[in-house]
Amino acid sequence: MKAIMLMFDTLSKAYLPNYGNQWVQAPNFDRLREKCMTFDNFYGGSMPCMPARRELHTGKYNFLHRCWGPLEAFDYSIFEKLNKENIYTHLITDHSHYFEDGGATYHNRYSSWEGFRGQEGDRWIPRLEALEDCNENPLNKSADNISRIQHFANRTQINEEADMSSVQVIDRGLDFLEKNHEKDNWFLQLECFDPHEPFFVPEKYRELYKLTETKDIPYWPVYQHLSEEEKAHYEGDIDELQKEYAALISMCDYHLGRVLDFMDEQNLWDDTLLIVNTDHGFLLGEHNWLGKNVAPMYEEIVHIPFFMHVPQHKLNGQRIDGLAQTIDLPPTLAEYFAIEPFENMDGRSLFHLIDQQQVNHESILFGTNGGHVNLFDGRYTYMKAAATKENTPLVNYTLMPTMIRGFYPKESLAQMSLSEGDRFTNGVPCLKVPLLFSFANSYEIGTLLFDLKTDPEQNSPIEDSELHKQLDQKLFKKMQEVGAPAEEFIRLGYQKSV
């Protein structure tokens, strides 16, 4: 058994021809419709990058218990389990967050791994002499942002497309396939940080969208909400920003095509599973927001593209309507490689959908730690906000007290306590650490309810109190089902029911 997972970061469904886009040039993504099953209702779960990858390893929701952080000592990893079952796993990535405090335990779960440097604010090239960009466009990262300055330092090492780290990921992936495609029992994960911002891309792809070479292009948006007046004022910049993003997707598309060409040449379609996926999407002006994390988890962020080719399967080339999520990938890989799945997973194998025509999920959860807790039941999206502006109690359950870069604040560590083991920690006691902040305070936005059948673009929140009550009860039961911590119930205003 052989499998390839080609994962892009921040790949928005609405920018792909497979999902109806008619202006982004992505012919190789379009090729996937013939060879793969195209999933129409695939969703992320825990946002953003590393929380999503924890789900990819464990098959469990992360965001209810933990913010951005590493794989925990008590976690099970599907890739480590594959190793123990004599399935060789190899990771090739340019996702620099793997190599930071908040992600340093993921890549070591594979049999081997390769990493390429230079994406975003990767602390790579010394930035003492980095040229600061003179762009003062308010939609871009501010001039004193360290990651932004680091980006320009890293760019001093990128002179042509071949120097770009995501291109090197594909190069090394093709090298792996050339050497090993005739062997058996392996899993290859090719993970490109693109098209994540900054939308830095060679000119030939920008030319596809008639973008001019200019120093003040808005290509690295600040995560923010725009008033109606601001959105109108920056309308031209937002249009250009969307094209910069599209140009980067077109580059990703070209290199996806190189992998598909190799599969054609070696006829790997007959014996190799292929998954093409992402962790989340992005807001580029929709709902007056730019970015992710700070905004509610609208469809543009959490409803993501997903493609899967299963050798010899009758549904290849067809569309799959059933509700599915990132948490379903660990049990799917376990079933494909014929090994036993973990206990206590929130996910369920996609083979239940495509082979047995069974419903994987009546409803799903998604969100960021400390933000809205969201439920989707196939029709309604219910976004439950914090009950108070203090957004408390907010605690994390961990044995690894690190954040994206660095450690939990000493003020939080001073208040930590030991918690008993439970379903989430696989019975292992862990630390309960109070958090003093979160990506966003959902209280300021309030609880939202949308009917995706009649309002797929989520423009008109529903005020129906009875429907709110019904969805509120569904969310409560779903949180109980997955073992959400007591503090989350209280933070959302359920304290009388816990």
C-alpha positions as CSV (number, residue, x, y, z in Angstrom):
1,M,0.0,0.0,0.0
2,K,1.3,3.5,-0.9
3,A,-0.1,6.9,-0.2
4,I,0.8,10.6,-1.0
5,M,-0.7,13.5,0.8
6,L,-0.1,16.9,-0.9
7,M,-1.1,19.5,1.6
8,F,-1.2,23.3,0.8
9,D,-1.7,25.9,3.6
10,T,-4.5,28.5,3.4
11,L,-6.0,27.1,0.2
12,S,-9.5,28.7,-0.3
13,K,-12.1,26.6,-1.9
14,A,-13.7,29.6,-3.7
15,Y,-10.5,30.2,-5.7
16,L,-10.5,26.8,-7.4
17,P,-12.2,25.8,-10.6
18,N,-13.3,22.5,-9.1
19,Y,-15.7,24.6,-6.9
20,G,-17.0,27.0,-9.5
21,N,-14.3,29.6,-9.8
22,Q,-14.0,30.9,-13.4
23,W,-11.2,33.4,-13.3
24,V,-8.3,31.8,-11.3
25,Q,-6.0,29.9,-13.6
26,A,-5.5,26.5,-12.0
27,P,-5.8,23.8,-14.7
28,N,-4.0,21.2,-12.6
29,F,-6.4,21.5,-9.7
30,D,-9.1,21.1,-12.4
31,R,-7.4,17.8,-13.4
32,L,-8.2,16.4,-10.0
33,R,-11.9,16.2,-10.9
34,E,-11.2,13.3,-13.3
35,K,-9.0,11.2,-11.0
36,C,-10.2,12.0,-7.6
37,M,-13.3,12.2,-5.5
38,T,-14.2,15.9,-4.9
39,F,-15.6,16.5,-1.4
40,D,-18.2,19.2,-1.4
41,N,-18.8,19.3,2.4
42,F,-15.3,19.0,3.9
43,Y,-14.5,21.2,6.9
44,G,-11.6,22.2,9.1
45,G,-11.9,21.8,12.8
46,S,-9.3,23.5,15.0
47,M,-7.7,26.7,13.7
48,P,-5.2,27.7,12.6
49,C,-2.0,25.9,11.4
50,M,-0.7,23.8,14.2
51,P,-4.1,23.1,15.9
52,A,-5.2,21.7,12.5
53,R,-2.1,19.5,12.3
54,R,-2.7,18.1,15.8
55,E,-6.1,16.9,14.4
56,L,-4.3,15.5,11.4
57,H,-2.2,13.3,13.8
58,T,-4.7,12.5,16.5
59,G,-8.2,12.5,15.0
60,K,-9.4,14.7,17.9
61,Y,-10.5,18.2,18.1
62,N,-7.8,20.4,19.6
63,F,-9.4,23.9,20.0
64,L,-11.6,23.2,23.0
65,H,-8.7,22.2,25.2
66,R,-5.6,23.9,23.8
67,C,-4.4,26.9,21.8
68,W,-1.5,26.7,19.3
69,G,1.0,24.2,20.6
70,P,3.0,21.0,19.9
71,L,1.8,17.4,19.8
72,E,1.4,16.4,23.4
73,A,3.2,13.5,25.2
74,F,-0.1,11.9,25.8
75,D,-1.3,12.2,22.2
76,Y,-1.4,9.3,19.7
77,S,0.0,10.1,16.2
78,I,-1.3,8.1,13.2
79,F,2.1,8.6,11.5
80,E,4.0,7.1,14.5
81,K,1.5,4.2,14.5
82,L,2.1,3.6,10.8
83,N,5.9,3.5,11.6
84,K,5.3,0.8,14.2
85,E,3.2,-1.2,11.7
86,N,6.2,-1.1,9.2
87,I,4.7,1.6,7.0
88,Y,7.5,4.0,6.2
89,T,6.4,7.6,6.6
90,H,8.3,10.6,5.2
91,L,7.5,14.3,5.6
92,I,8.8,17.0,3.3
93,T,7.8,20.5,4.3
94,D,8.6,24.2,4.3
95,H,6.1,25.0,7.0
96,S,8.5,26.8,9.4
97,H,6.1,26.5,12.4
98,Y,7.2,22.8,12.7
99,F,10.6,24.0,13.8
100,E,9.4,26.4,16.5
101,D,8.5,26.0,20.1
102,G,4.8,25.5,19.3
103,G,5.3,22.8,16.7
104,A,8.5,21.0,17.5
105,T,7.1,17.5,18.2
106,Y,5.1,16.9,15.0
107,H,7.8,16.2,12.4
108,N,9.6,13.8,14.6
109,R,6.7,11.4,14.5
110,Y,7.6,10.4,10.9
111,S,10.2,7.8,10.0
112,S,12.2,10.7,8.4
113,W,11.7,14.3,7.4
114,E,13.1,17.1,5.3
115,G,12.6,20.8,5.9
116,F,13.2,23.8,3.7
117,R,13.6,27.4,5.1
118,G,12.5,30.9,4.3
119,Q,8.7,31.1,4.4
120,E,6.8,34.0,5.9
121,G,8.7,35.1,9.1
122,D,10.8,32.0,9.4
123,R,13.8,33.1,11.7
124,W,16.3,32.1,9.1
125,I,18.5,34.7,7.5
126,P,20.0,37.3,9.9
127,R,17.8,40.4,9.7
128,L,20.2,43.0,11.1
129,E,20.7,44.5,7.7
130,A,17.3,43.7,6.2
131,L,15.9,46.4,4.0
132,E,12.6,47.6,5.4
133,D,9.9,47.9,2.7
134,C,8.6,51.4,2.4
135,N,5.0,50.3,1.9
136,E,2.7,52.1,4.3
137,N,-0.5,50.6,2.9
138,P,-2.7,50.0,6.0
139,L,-3.9,46.6,4.6
140,N,-0.3,45.3,4.9
141,K,1.8,44.2,7.9
142,S,3.0,47.2,9.9
143,A,6.6,48.4,9.4
144,D,7.7,47.3,12.9
145,N,6.5,43.8,12.5
146,I,9.4,41.4,13.1
147,S,8.1,38.7,10.8
148,R,7.7,41.2,8.0
149,I,11.3,42.4,8.3
150,Q,12.4,38.7,8.6
151,H,10.5,38.0,5.3
152,F,12.6,40.6,3.5
153,A,15.8,39.2,5.0
154,N,14.8,35.7,3.7
155,R,14.0,37.1,0.3
156,T,17.7,38.0,-0.2
157,Q,18.3,34.2,-0.7
158,I,15.5,33.8,-3.3
159,N,16.7,34.9,-6.7
160,E,14.5,32.6,-8.9
161,E,11.5,30.3,-8.7
162,A,13.7,27.3,-8.0
163,D,15.0,28.9,-4.8
164,M,11.5,29.1,-3.3
165,S,11.0,26.7,-0.5
166,S,7.7,25.3,-1.7
167,V,9.2,24.5,-5.1
168,Q,12.0,22.7,-3.3
169,V,9.4,20.7,-1.4
170,I,8.0,19.4,-4.7
171,D,11.5,18.8,-6.2
172,R,12.4,16.6,-3.2
173,G,9.0,14.9,-3.3
174,L,9.5,14.0,-6.9
175,D,13.0,12.7,-6.0
176,F,11.5,10.5,-3.3
177,L,8.9,9.2,-5.8
178,E,11.5,8.5,-8.5
179,K,13.5,6.4,-6.1
180,N,10.6,4.7,-4.2
181,H,7.5,4.4,-6.4
182,E,8.1,0.7,-7.1
183,K,8.5,-0.1,-3.4
184,D,5.6,-0.8,-1.1
185,N,4.3,0.2,2.3
186,W,5.1,3.9,2.4
187,F,3.3,7.2,3.1
188,L,4.7,10.5,1.7
189,Q,3.5,13.9,3.0
190,L,4.4,16.8,0.8
191,E,3.5,20.0,2.6
192,C,3.7,23.4,1.0
193,F,3.3,26.5,3.1
194,D,2.0,28.4,-0.1
195,P,-0.5,29.9,-0.8
196,H,-0.3,31.2,2.8
197,E,0.5,34.9,3.1
198,P,2.7,36.8,2.2
199,F,1.5,36.3,-1.4
200,F,5.1,36.5,-2.7
201,V,5.2,35.0,-6.2
202,P,7.4,35.2,-9.4
203,E,6.3,37.8,-11.9
204,K,5.2,35.3,-14.5
205,Y,2.3,34.3,-12.3
206,R,1.4,37.9,-11.5
207,E,1.3,38.6,-15.2
208,L,-1.5,36.1,-15.6
209,Y,-3.7,38.6,-13.7
210,K,-2.3,41.7,-15.3
211,L,-0.6,42.7,-12.0
212,T,2.0,45.4,-12.4
213,E,5.4,45.3,-10.7
214,T,5.0,47.9,-8.0
215,K,6.5,48.3,-4.5
216,D,3.3,49.1,-2.7
217,I,1.2,46.1,-3.6
218,P,-1.0,44.8,-0.7
219,Y,0.3,41.3,-0.6
220,W,0.6,40.6,3.2
221,P,-2.7,41.6,4.8
222,V,-3.1,42.5,8.4
223,Y,-5.9,40.5,10.1
224,Q,-8.6,43.1,10.7
225,H,-12.2,44.1,10.3
226,L,-13.0,46.9,7.9
227,S,-15.8,49.3,8.3
228,E,-18.1,49.9,5.3
229,E,-16.3,53.2,4.6
230,E,-12.8,51.5,4.9
231,K,-13.8,48.7,2.6
232,A,-15.1,51.2,0.0
233,H,-11.9,53.2,0.3
234,Y,-9.7,50.2,-0.2
235,E,-11.8,48.5,-2.8
236,G,-9.1,48.6,-5.4
237,D,-6.5,47.3,-3.0
238,I,-8.7,44.4,-2.0
239,D,-9.3,43.5,-5.6
240,E,-5.5,43.6,-6.2
241,L,-4.9,41.6,-3.0
242,Q,-7.3,38.8,-4.3
243,K,-5.3,38.7,-7.5
244,E,-2.0,38.4,-5.7
245,Y,-3.4,35.5,-3.8
246,A,-4.7,34.0,-7.1
247,A,-1.2,34.4,-8.6
248,L,0.2,32.3,-5.8
249,I,-2.4,29.7,-6.3
250,S,-1.5,29.5,-9.9
251,M,2.1,28.8,-8.9
252,C,1.0,26.1,-6.5
253,D,-1.1,24.7,-9.4
254,Y,1.9,24.5,-11.7
255,H,3.8,22.4,-9.2
256,L,0.8,20.3,-8.3
257,G,0.8,19.5,-12.0
258,R,4.4,18.1,-11.8
259,V,3.2,15.6,-9.2
260,L,0.2,14.6,-11.3
261,D,2.4,14.2,-14.4
262,F,4.6,11.8,-12.5
263,M,1.6,9.8,-11.4
264,D,0.5,9.6,-15.0
265,E,3.9,8.6,-16.3
266,Q,4.4,5.8,-13.7
267,N,0.7,4.9,-13.6
268,L,0.6,5.4,-9.8
269,W,-3.2,5.9,-10.0
270,D,-3.5,2.1,-10.0
271,D,-1.9,1.4,-6.6
272,T,-1.4,4.7,-4.8
273,L,-3.8,6.7,-2.6
274,L,-3.6,10.5,-3.3
275,I,-5.0,13.1,-1.0
276,V,-4.8,16.9,-1.9
277,N,-5.9,19.0,1.1
278,T,-5.4,22.1,3.2
279,D,-5.8,23.2,6.8
280,H,-8.1,26.3,6.3
281,G,-9.0,29.1,4.0
282,F,-8.8,32.9,4.2
283,L,-10.9,36.0,4.2
284,L,-10.0,38.5,1.5
285,G,-12.6,41.2,2.1
286,E,-15.7,38.9,2.5
287,H,-17.8,39.9,5.5
288,N,-15.5,43.0,5.7
289,W,-12.7,40.9,7.2
290,L,-9.1,40.2,6.2
291,G,-7.3,37.1,7.4
292,K,-8.4,34.5,9.9
293,N,-8.3,33.8,13.7
294,V,-9.7,37.2,14.7
295,A,-12.8,36.8,12.5
296,P,-15.7,34.4,13.1
297,M,-15.2,31.1,11.4
298,Y,-17.1,31.9,8.2
299,E,-17.4,29.4,5.3
300,E,-14.5,31.1,3.5
301,I,-12.2,30.0,6.4
302,V,-13.5,26.6,7.5
303,H,-15.2,25.1,4.5
304,I,-12.2,23.8,2.6
305,P,-11.3,21.9,-0.6
306,F,-10.5,18.2,-0.3
307,F,-9.7,15.6,-3.0
308,M,-9.0,11.9,-2.6
309,H,-8.1,9.3,-5.2
310,V,-8.5,5.7,-4.0
311,P,-6.9,3.1,-6.3
312,Q,-9.5,1.2,-8.4
313,H,-12.4,2.9,-6.6
314,K,-15.7,3.3,-8.5
315,L,-16.3,6.8,-7.1
316,N,-13.1,8.3,-8.4
317,G,-14.2,11.3,-10.6
318,Q,-17.4,11.8,-8.7
319,R,-18.5,14.3,-6.0
320,I,-19.0,13.4,-2.4
321,D,-21.7,15.2,-0.5
322,G,-21.3,13.8,3.0
323,L,-20.1,15.9,5.9
324,A,-16.4,15.3,6.7
325,Q,-13.5,17.0,8.5
326,T,-9.8,16.9,9.0
327,I,-10.3,14.7,12.1
328,D,-11.4,12.0,9.7
329,L,-8.0,11.6,8.1
330,P,-6.2,9.5,10.8
331,P,-8.9,6.8,10.8
332,T,-9.0,6.9,7.0
333,L,-5.2,6.3,6.8
334,A,-5.5,3.5,9.4
335,E,-8.2,1.8,7.3
336,Y,-6.4,2.2,4.0
337,F,-3.2,0.7,5.5
338,A,-5.2,-2.0,7.3
339,I,-4.1,-1.2,10.8
340,E,-6.2,-0.7,14.0
341,P,-7.3,2.9,14.6
342,F,-6.9,4.7,17.9
343,E,-9.6,4.6,20.5
344,N,-11.5,7.8,21.5
345,M,-11.1,9.6,18.1
346,D,-13.6,12.2,17.2
347,G,-13.1,11.5,13.5
348,R,-14.4,8.6,11.4
349,S,-12.9,7.0,8.3
350,L,-13.9,8.4,5.0
351,F,-14.4,4.9,3.8
352,H,-17.6,4.8,5.8
353,L,-18.8,7.5,3.4
354,I,-17.5,6.2,0.1
355,D,-17.8,2.4,0.6
356,Q,-20.6,1.9,3.1
357,Q,-22.6,5.1,2.3
358,Q,-22.8,5.8,6.0
359,V,-23.1,9.2,7.6
360,N,-19.8,10.2,9.2
361,H,-21.2,13.1,11.2
362,E,-24.6,14.4,12.0
363,S,-22.9,17.6,13.1
364,I,-19.4,18.9,13.5
365,L,-17.5,21.4,15.6
366,F,-14.9,24.0,14.6
367,G,-13.2,27.1,16.1
368,T,-10.2,28.7,17.7
369,N,-9.3,28.3,21.3
370,G,-11.0,31.1,23.2
371,G,-13.1,32.2,20.3
372,H,-16.6,31.2,19.1
373,V,-17.4,27.6,19.5
374,N,-19.2,26.6,16.2
375,L,-21.5,23.9,15.2
376,F,-22.6,22.9,11.7
377,D,-25.4,20.3,11.3
378,G,-25.5,20.1,7.5
379,R,-27.8,23.1,7.2
380,Y,-27.3,25.6,10.0
381,T,-24.1,27.1,11.3
382,Y,-24.3,28.2,14.9
383,M,-21.5,30.4,16.3
384,K,-21.7,30.5,20.1
385,A,-20.0,33.5,21.7
386,A,-18.5,33.9,25.1
387,A,-21.1,34.8,27.8
388,T,-19.1,37.7,29.2
389,K,-16.6,40.3,27.9
390,E,-13.9,38.8,30.1
391,N,-14.1,35.6,28.0
392,T,-13.3,33.5,31.0
393,P,-12.7,30.9,32.3
394,L,-10.2,30.1,29.6
395,V,-7.7,27.3,30.4
396,N,-5.4,25.0,28.4
397,Y,-4.8,21.4,29.2
398,T,-1.2,20.5,28.4
399,L,2.1,18.9,29.3
400,M,3.9,21.1,26.8
401,P,3.7,24.7,28.0
402,T,4.8,26.4,24.8
403,M,3.1,28.7,22.4
404,I,3.8,29.5,18.7
405,R,7.2,31.0,19.6
406,G,8.1,30.9,23.3
407,F,6.5,29.7,26.5
408,Y,3.3,30.4,28.4
409,P,3.5,33.7,30.4
410,K,4.8,33.2,33.9
411,E,1.6,34.8,35.2
412,S,-0.3,31.8,33.7
413,L,2.3,29.2,34.9
414,A,2.0,30.6,38.4
415,Q,-1.7,29.7,38.5
416,M,-1.5,26.2,36.9
417,S,-2.7,23.1,38.6
418,L,-2.6,19.3,37.9
419,S,-5.7,17.9,36.3
420,E,-6.8,14.3,36.2
421,G,-6.6,12.4,33.0
422,D,-9.6,12.0,30.8
423,R,-10.7,11.0,27.3
424,F,-8.9,13.9,25.7
425,T,-5.5,13.1,27.4
426,N,-6.0,9.3,27.0
427,G,-6.1,9.0,30.8
428,V,-2.9,10.9,31.5
429,P,-2.9,13.6,34.1
430,C,-1.8,17.0,32.7
431,L,-1.4,20.7,33.6
432,K,-4.4,23.0,33.6
433,V,-3.0,26.4,32.8
434,P,-5.2,29.6,32.8
435,L,-4.8,31.8,29.7
436,L,-4.8,35.5,29.9
437,F,-5.6,36.2,26.2
438,S,-7.0,34.6,23.0
439,F,-6.9,35.2,19.3
440,A,-10.3,36.9,19.4
441,N,-13.0,37.8,22.0
442,S,-16.2,36.5,20.5
443,Y,-18.3,38.4,23.1
444,E,-17.7,41.6,21.1
445,I,-19.3,40.0,18.0
446,G,-22.0,38.0,19.7
447,T,-23.6,34.7,18.9
448,L,-24.5,34.2,15.2
449,L,-26.8,31.7,13.4
450,F,-26.9,31.2,9.6
451,D,-29.0,29.0,7.3
452,L,-26.6,27.8,4.6
453,K,-29.4,26.4,2.5
454,T,-31.1,29.8,2.0
455,D,-28.0,32.0,2.8
456,P,-24.9,30.2,1.6
457,E,-22.8,33.4,1.7
458,Q,-23.8,34.0,5.4
459,N,-25.0,37.6,4.8
460,S,-28.1,37.5,7.0
461,P,-27.8,36.2,10.6
462,I,-31.0,34.6,11.9
463,E,-32.7,36.1,14.9
464,D,-35.3,33.3,15.5
465,S,-35.1,32.6,19.3
466,E,-36.6,29.1,19.1
467,L,-34.1,28.1,16.4
468,H,-31.3,29.5,18.4
469,K,-32.4,27.4,21.4
470,Q,-32.5,24.2,19.3
471,L,-29.0,24.8,17.9
472,D,-27.8,25.7,21.4
473,Q,-28.9,22.4,22.7
474,K,-27.3,20.6,19.7
475,L,-24.0,22.4,20.5
476,F,-24.2,21.5,24.2
477,K,-24.7,17.8,23.4
478,K,-21.9,17.8,20.8
479,M,-19.5,19.4,23.3
480,Q,-20.4,16.7,25.9
481,E,-19.9,14.0,23.3
482,V,-16.3,15.0,22.6
483,G,-15.4,15.7,26.2
484,A,-15.1,19.4,26.2
485,P,-13.7,20.8,29.4
486,A,-16.0,22.2,32.1
487,E,-14.5,25.7,31.7
488,E,-15.6,25.8,28.0
489,F,-19.2,25.2,29.1
490,I,-19.0,28.0,31.7
491,R,-17.2,30.4,29.3
492,L,-20.1,30.0,26.9
493,G,-22.7,30.5,29.5
494,Y,-23.7,26.9,30.1
495,Q,-22.7,26.9,33.8
496,K,-26.1,26.0,35.1
497,S,-26.2,22.9,32.9
498,V,-22.7,21.5,33.5
